[in-house]
Amino acid sequence: MPRKAPDTVNEHRITFGDFERREVKQVLDGIENQFKRIEFAQNAVAVAACGGAAALGFAAYSLYTFVAGELPEIKEKVGKGLNWFLFGDDDKFFFWDSPFADN
């Protein structure tokens, strides 16, 4: 069943004094500061992630350049080790660059 249209309009007002205004301002400032801290934390996480990715990339590149420079020597040592293990070649590859070797 439809309602009858109102014939009067009642207006209610709440007027804040200085004390109430200070309290509301304090609450709103606290909320604003909390949002600023959250935003700062999100930015800090993003910067840390980028820095971590850069450090990981640098470490990977450093490892790559080290291995690329040392790869021929590593191949030679592994080859000598396999020859000694599989075929019994007496090359003493383990001690040829050791400080304990009797050269």
C-alpha positions, 0 to 999 in steps of 0.5 A: 500500500503506498504511503502518503506524502509528508505535509511537513519537513522537520530539520534537525541540526547538531552544532559543535562547539570548540571542544567537539571540533577539536575532538573530530579534528584529532580523529580525522588527523589520526586517520590521515596519519595512518594512511600516510604511514601505510603509503610509506610502508607500501613505497618502502616495500616497492623500493626494497623489492627493486633493490633486491632484484638489482642486487640479485641481477648483479650477483648473477652477472658477477657469477656469470663473468667469473665462471666465463673467465674460469670455465676453461680451467674448470673444464680441464680439471674436470676432464683430468679428473674423469680420465683419472677416475675412468682410465686410471691415468696417474696425472695427480691432477688434484695436487698440481696447483696445491701448496702441499704438492711436491713439485 
